[in-house]
Amino acid sequence: MSVKTAIVLGAGFSVNAGLPTQAEFSSQLLGTNFVSAIDQRITKAIREYLAQCFHWKEGDALPSLEDMFTMIDLSAGSGHNFGLTFTPKKLRALRRMLIFRTFQILDARFHVSSDIKKFLHKVGVCDSPSPVGFIVLNWDIVLERHLEELAPSRPVSYCVSSYIWRSSALFDDEASAIKIAKVHGSSNWVYCDNCRAVFFDRYKKLSLNIQAGLIRSDFRLFEADFRGAEFNRALGIAPGERDCPICSSAVGPHIATFSFKKSFRTHAFSNAWLAAEQMLSSAKDWIFVGYSLPEADYEFKHLLKSCQLKLDQRGHEKKKIEVIVKGAGPAADRYKALFGARSVTITAGGLSAYVR
């Protein structure tokens, strides 16, 4: 998968479209705008987790999402309780609720960004074939929403074996498709644990739309008298609407969480990471937008460094690395330390400064 330019997008890219930064997520988990019967029960479960496992009280600072998810993943993955009452089963249920709440936060404040549109036009997404490939570490569909405006006739390929939702035919990966490797999964993907199929909807957050991953038995771990009929009414989705179109099993979200112990166990992740490696290896130019090289992404940082060094000693032209961040702070220093201070060009004024 050869491209001229590999563009790596982090959470700061989506901030231009109104989405919260990663640091803001924790503070919005218990927001008062979540008012449905299902929402209120998710909020209650999160509060119970915070109070019992982090000794949190109203008004205290919330732990980071990395801490919340890492504690869950380490305990549930090893089959151990986290405290007296949070069994592995209850932790996995809470994890699904936290993922759904995170999708809700991502969906709350989106708006089309003129800076993003200018940037995408500048790098050539409207060219055919497009000279760029995207590697996205966010779960949101900000990129897809802007491509929908700029290049509505161009298909999007996620570089994985996948189906369009409500179809049992594999997506045809056309040569003209814009390549997007979402190495942490996406809010518009769902996954079937039975037949192992990945489905997507380019135009909406599919997991949120069909409330994938919300299971009645999960809620009964926190509220024993939450009955099936009441759950179905609260969910507001008819039976079968969330079932896999191929095997009729239930589908769930498909993401790697904010965690130091991310799981990349399925073929979709393997394919997306392979596509990302191919883009990074072939591209002469790398552009990073709004990505801060967080410590939790050590696997991805290793991939970046490996692709930078692959042909470094063979006389090949060195990678041209441009970094677009908001402010010349710790993120800029991490790039210089990882790739070499003389290998990186920093635009510290964010995307608006870059497109100017």
C-alpha positions as CSV (number, residue, x, y, z in Angstrom):
1,M,0.0,0.0,0.0
2,S,2.2,2.8,-1.3
3,V,1.4,6.5,-0.6
4,K,3.4,9.6,-1.0
5,T,2.3,11.1,2.4
6,A,1.3,9.4,5.6
7,I,-0.9,11.5,7.8
8,V,-1.3,10.6,11.4
9,L,-4.3,12.0,13.3
10,G,-4.6,12.3,17.0
11,A,-7.2,13.8,19.3
12,G,-6.0,17.3,18.7
13,F,-7.1,17.0,15.1
14,S,-10.7,16.4,16.2
15,V,-10.6,19.3,18.6
16,N,-10.8,21.5,15.6
17,A,-14.3,20.1,15.0
18,G,-15.4,20.8,18.5
19,L,-14.7,17.4,20.1
20,P,-13.1,17.3,23.6
21,T,-9.5,16.7,24.2
22,Q,-8.5,13.4,25.9
23,A,-7.9,15.3,29.1
24,E,-11.5,16.6,29.1
25,F,-13.1,13.2,28.8
26,S,-13.0,12.3,32.5
27,S,-14.7,15.5,33.5
28,Q,-17.6,14.8,31.1
29,L,-18.3,11.1,32.2
30,L,-20.8,12.2,34.8
31,G,-22.3,15.1,32.8
32,T,-25.9,16.2,33.5
33,N,-26.8,15.9,29.9
34,F,-27.2,12.1,30.1
35,V,-30.8,11.9,31.1
36,S,-32.4,8.8,29.6
37,A,-33.2,5.8,31.8
38,I,-30.2,3.9,30.3
39,D,-27.9,6.9,30.7
40,Q,-28.8,7.4,34.3
41,R,-28.1,3.7,35.1
42,I,-24.7,4.0,33.3
43,T,-23.9,7.1,35.4
44,K,-24.9,5.3,38.5
45,A,-22.6,2.3,37.7
46,I,-19.6,4.7,36.9
47,R,-20.2,6.5,40.2
48,E,-20.2,3.2,42.1
49,Y,-16.9,2.2,40.5
50,L,-15.3,5.6,41.3
51,A,-16.5,5.6,44.9
52,Q,-15.5,2.0,45.7
53,C,-12.3,1.6,43.7
54,F,-10.9,5.2,43.8
55,H,-12.5,6.5,47.1
56,W,-14.0,9.3,45.0
57,K,-16.5,11.7,46.4
58,E,-18.6,14.4,44.7
59,G,-16.4,17.4,44.0
60,D,-13.1,15.4,43.9
61,A,-10.9,15.3,40.8
62,L,-11.7,12.3,38.7
63,P,-9.0,9.7,37.8
64,S,-7.9,9.7,34.2
65,L,-9.5,7.4,31.6
66,E,-6.2,5.6,31.2
67,D,-6.3,4.7,35.0
68,M,-10.0,3.7,34.9
69,F,-9.6,1.4,31.9
70,T,-6.2,0.0,32.8
71,M,-7.4,-1.1,36.3
72,I,-10.3,-2.8,34.6
73,D,-8.3,-4.5,31.9
74,L,-5.5,-5.7,34.3
75,S,-8.0,-7.2,36.8
76,A,-10.6,-8.6,34.4
77,G,-7.9,-9.9,32.0
78,S,-6.2,-11.9,34.8
79,G,-9.5,-13.1,36.3
80,H,-9.2,-11.2,39.6
81,N,-11.5,-8.9,41.5
82,F,-10.8,-5.2,41.7
83,G,-11.8,-4.7,45.3
84,L,-14.4,-6.7,47.1
85,T,-17.5,-6.2,44.9
86,F,-16.0,-5.6,41.4
87,T,-15.6,-9.1,40.0
88,P,-14.2,-9.8,36.5
89,K,-17.7,-10.2,35.2
90,K,-18.8,-6.8,36.7
91,L,-15.6,-5.1,35.4
92,R,-16.2,-6.3,31.9
93,A,-19.8,-5.0,32.1
94,L,-18.6,-1.6,33.4
95,R,-16.0,-1.5,30.6
96,R,-18.8,-1.8,28.0
97,M,-20.7,1.0,29.7
98,L,-17.7,3.3,29.8
99,I,-17.1,2.7,26.1
100,F,-20.7,3.6,25.3
101,R,-20.5,6.8,27.5
102,T,-17.2,7.8,25.7
103,F,-19.0,7.4,22.3
104,Q,-21.8,9.7,23.7
105,I,-19.2,12.3,24.6
106,L,-17.6,12.1,21.2
107,D,-21.0,12.7,19.6
108,A,-22.0,15.7,21.6
109,R,-20.2,18.7,20.1
110,F,-19.2,18.0,16.4
111,H,-19.2,20.8,13.9
112,V,-17.6,21.1,10.4
113,S,-14.2,22.8,10.6
114,S,-13.0,25.1,7.8
115,D,-9.4,24.5,8.9
116,I,-9.8,20.7,8.5
117,K,-11.4,21.2,5.1
118,K,-8.5,23.5,4.0
119,F,-5.9,21.0,5.3
120,L,-7.5,18.0,3.6
121,H,-7.7,19.9,0.3
122,K,-4.1,21.1,0.7
123,V,-2.7,17.5,1.1
124,G,-4.6,16.2,-1.9
125,V,-7.6,14.1,-0.8
126,C,-9.5,15.4,-3.9
127,D,-6.8,14.2,-6.3
128,S,-7.4,10.9,-8.1
129,P,-5.7,8.7,-7.0
130,S,-5.1,10.4,-3.7
131,P,-1.4,10.6,-2.8
132,V,-2.1,10.3,0.9
133,G,-3.0,7.7,3.4
134,F,-4.4,8.3,6.9
135,I,-3.5,6.6,10.1
136,V,-6.0,7.5,12.8
137,L,-5.7,6.9,16.5
138,N,-9.1,8.4,17.4
139,W,-12.4,6.5,17.6
140,D,-14.4,9.4,16.1
141,I,-15.4,9.9,12.5
142,V,-14.4,13.5,12.2
143,L,-12.2,12.7,9.2
144,E,-15.0,10.7,7.4
145,R,-17.5,13.6,8.0
146,H,-15.2,16.1,6.3
147,L,-14.3,13.7,3.5
148,E,-18.0,13.3,2.9
149,E,-18.1,17.0,2.1
150,L,-14.9,17.3,0.1
151,A,-15.0,14.0,-1.8
152,P,-18.5,12.6,-1.6
153,S,-18.0,10.3,-4.6
154,R,-14.8,8.7,-3.3
155,P,-15.2,5.5,-1.2
156,V,-13.4,5.1,2.0
157,S,-11.3,1.9,2.7
158,Y,-10.5,1.0,6.3
159,C,-7.9,-1.5,5.1
160,V,-9.6,-4.4,6.8
161,S,-11.9,-7.2,5.7
162,S,-15.3,-5.6,6.5
163,Y,-18.9,-5.4,5.5
164,I,-21.2,-2.4,5.1
165,W,-23.8,-2.6,7.9
166,R,-26.9,-4.5,7.0
167,S,-25.0,-6.3,4.2
168,S,-23.6,-9.8,4.0
169,A,-21.3,-8.8,1.1
170,L,-17.6,-7.8,1.7
171,F,-16.8,-4.2,1.0
172,D,-15.1,-3.9,-2.4
173,D,-11.8,-2.1,-1.8
174,E,-11.6,0.0,-4.9
175,A,-8.3,1.4,-6.1
176,S,-9.8,5.0,-5.9
177,A,-10.7,4.6,-2.3
178,I,-9.2,6.9,0.3
179,K,-7.2,4.7,2.7
180,I,-7.8,5.1,6.4
181,A,-6.1,2.8,8.9
182,K,-7.8,3.1,12.3
183,V,-5.4,1.3,14.5
184,H,-7.5,1.7,17.7
185,G,-10.8,0.9,16.0
186,S,-13.7,3.2,15.4
187,S,-17.0,4.3,16.7
188,N,-18.6,3.4,13.4
189,W,-17.5,-0.2,13.5
190,V,-19.2,-3.1,15.2
191,Y,-17.8,-6.7,15.6
192,C,-19.5,-10.1,15.9
193,D,-17.7,-12.4,18.4
194,N,-19.4,-15.4,16.8
195,C,-18.6,-15.1,13.1
196,R,-15.8,-12.5,13.6
197,A,-17.1,-10.1,11.0
198,V,-16.5,-6.4,11.1
199,F,-19.3,-4.1,9.9
200,F,-19.1,-0.3,9.4
201,D,-21.2,2.7,8.5
202,R,-19.3,5.5,6.9
203,Y,-21.8,8.2,7.8
204,K,-22.7,7.6,11.4
205,K,-21.3,6.3,14.7
206,L,-22.8,2.8,14.3
207,S,-21.9,1.6,17.8
208,L,-23.7,4.5,19.3
209,N,-26.6,4.4,16.9
210,I,-27.5,0.8,17.6
211,Q,-26.3,0.9,21.3
212,A,-23.9,-2.0,20.6
213,G,-22.5,-3.5,23.7
214,L,-25.3,-2.6,26.1
215,I,-26.6,-5.8,27.6
216,R,-29.4,-6.3,30.0
217,S,-27.4,-8.8,32.1
218,D,-24.7,-6.1,32.6
219,F,-27.1,-3.7,34.1
220,R,-28.6,-6.3,36.4
221,L,-25.1,-6.7,38.0
222,F,-25.6,-3.2,39.3
223,E,-29.4,-3.2,39.6
224,A,-30.8,-6.7,40.2
225,D,-34.5,-5.7,39.6
226,F,-33.9,-4.2,36.2
227,R,-36.3,-6.4,34.2
228,G,-36.1,-7.4,30.5
229,A,-39.2,-5.5,29.3
230,E,-38.1,-2.3,31.1
231,F,-34.6,-2.6,29.6
232,N,-36.0,-3.0,26.1
233,R,-38.2,0.0,26.5
234,A,-35.3,2.1,27.9
235,L,-33.1,1.0,25.0
236,G,-35.7,2.0,22.4
237,I,-34.4,-0.5,19.8
238,A,-36.5,-3.4,18.5
239,P,-35.2,-7.0,19.0
240,G,-33.0,-8.0,16.1
241,E,-31.9,-4.5,15.0
242,R,-28.6,-5.0,16.8
243,D,-27.9,-8.5,15.5
244,C,-25.2,-9.6,13.1
245,P,-26.6,-9.6,9.5
246,I,-24.6,-12.8,8.8
247,C,-25.2,-15.1,11.9
248,S,-27.8,-13.2,14.0
249,S,-25.5,-13.1,17.0
250,A,-25.2,-9.8,19.0
251,V,-22.6,-7.4,17.8
252,G,-20.5,-5.1,20.0
253,P,-18.1,-2.1,19.6
254,H,-14.7,-2.6,18.2
255,I,-12.1,-0.4,19.8
256,A,-8.9,-0.5,21.8
257,T,-9.5,1.5,24.9
258,F,-7.7,4.3,26.7
259,S,-5.5,1.8,28.5
260,F,-1.9,0.7,29.0
261,K,-3.1,-2.8,28.3
262,K,-4.8,-2.4,24.9
263,S,-6.1,-5.6,23.2
264,F,-5.4,-6.0,19.5
265,R,-6.7,-9.5,19.3
266,T,-8.8,-9.5,16.1
267,H,-8.0,-9.6,12.4
268,A,-9.3,-6.0,12.0
269,F,-6.5,-4.7,14.2
270,S,-3.9,-6.9,12.6
271,N,-4.9,-5.6,9.1
272,A,-5.1,-2.0,10.2
273,W,-1.7,-2.1,11.8
274,L,-0.2,-3.8,8.7
275,A,-1.7,-1.1,6.5
276,A,-0.3,1.6,8.8
277,E,3.1,0.0,8.6
278,Q,2.9,-0.1,4.8
279,M,1.9,3.6,4.6
280,L,4.6,4.7,6.9
281,S,7.3,2.7,5.2
282,S,6.4,3.8,1.7
283,A,5.7,7.5,2.4
284,K,8.5,10.1,2.0
285,D,6.5,12.6,4.1
286,W,4.9,12.1,7.5
287,I,2.5,14.7,8.9
288,F,1.3,14.4,12.5
289,V,-1.8,16.5,13.4
290,G,-2.9,16.9,17.0
291,Y,-1.1,13.7,18.2
292,S,0.9,14.1,21.4
293,L,2.8,10.7,21.5
294,P,1.1,9.7,24.8
295,E,3.0,7.1,26.9
296,A,0.1,4.6,26.6
297,D,0.7,4.3,22.9
298,Y,4.1,2.6,23.2
299,E,3.2,0.0,20.6
300,F,2.5,2.7,18.0
301,K,5.6,4.7,18.9
302,H,7.6,1.5,18.3
303,L,6.0,1.1,14.9
304,L,6.8,4.7,14.0
305,K,10.4,4.3,15.0
306,S,10.8,1.0,13.2
307,C,9.4,2.5,10.0
308,Q,11.7,5.5,10.3
309,L,14.8,3.2,10.7
310,K,14.0,0.5,8.1
311,L,16.0,2.0,5.3
312,D,17.9,4.6,7.2
313,Q,21.3,3.0,6.7
314,R,20.8,2.1,3.0
315,G,21.2,5.6,1.6
316,H,17.5,6.2,1.1
317,E,16.1,9.7,1.5
318,K,15.2,10.3,5.1
319,K,11.6,10.9,6.1
320,K,10.4,14.4,6.1
321,I,8.5,14.7,9.4
322,E,6.1,17.6,10.1
323,V,4.3,17.9,13.4
324,I,1.3,20.2,13.9
325,V,0.5,20.7,17.6
326,K,-1.0,23.4,19.7
327,G,1.9,25.1,21.5
328,A,5.6,24.2,21.6
329,G,5.4,22.3,24.8
330,P,6.1,18.7,26.0
331,A,4.5,17.1,22.9
332,A,7.0,18.9,20.6
333,D,9.9,17.8,22.8
334,R,8.7,14.2,22.7
335,Y,8.8,14.2,18.9
336,K,12.3,15.7,18.8
337,A,13.5,13.1,21.4
338,L,12.0,10.2,19.5
339,F,12.9,11.1,15.9
340,G,15.9,13.4,16.4
341,A,15.7,17.2,16.8
342,R,16.9,17.9,13.3
343,S,14.5,15.4,11.7
344,V,11.3,17.2,12.8
345,T,9.6,20.4,11.7
346,I,7.2,21.7,14.3
347,T,4.2,24.0,13.6
348,A,3.2,25.0,17.1
349,G,0.2,27.1,16.2
350,G,-2.1,24.2,15.5
351,L,-3.9,23.4,12.3
352,S,-5.1,27.0,11.7
353,A,-1.5,28.2,11.6
354,Y,-0.5,25.3,9.3
355,V,-3.2,25.9,6.7
356,R,-2.3,29.7,6.7
